[in-house]
Amino acid sequence: MAARTIAASELFVNDGISFSAKLDTKQLAVMVENLNDSDDLELTTFQQLRIENFPH
């Protein structure tokens, strides 16, 4: 069986360009449900949440 390499993927989340834009609890819950222990969650300088998903 040949080895297979799976690259990490990135997802950027923002709530639109407006002053004091916010995500609600349902939106945050969906994001958390899809995070794994090895994933990174970062707030960027552009006020976006950056999720880097590492394959298992």
N, C-alpha and C positions, 0 to 999 in steps of 0.2 A: 504494500500500500504506500503510495507517495505521500510525502508530507505536504501539508497545505498551510499557507500563510494567510491570515485574515488581518487586515489593517484595522486600526482603531478608527472610529467615526466621531465626528463632531456635530453638535447641534447647538444653534444659537437661538435664544428665546428673548423676545422683548415684547412689551405691551404697547407698542406704538410710540411715536415721537410726540410727547406732550409733557408738560410740567407735572412732576410728581406722579407719573404713571405707576400703576400698581397691579400686581397679580393677586387674584383672590385665592382662598384656601383650596377650592376645587382644582384650580390650575396647578397650584403647588403640589397637591396630593398626586396628581397624574404624573408629574415629573418625578417625585420621590418613588412612586411605585415602579418606575422604570430604571432606577439607579441600582447599581451593584456596589459591593464594598470596594472594588478596585477602580470605580469611576471617579472622575474629577468634576466638581461643580465650582465654577469661578464667576465672579462678577467682573466684567470687563470695564475698561475706561469709557466705553460707549454705553454703559448702563444696560448691557445685555447679560443674561445668564448664559454661560458657555458650559456645555456638558460634553465631556470627552468620555466616550464609551470604549472600554477595553474588552476585547473578546475573552471568553472564558476558556 
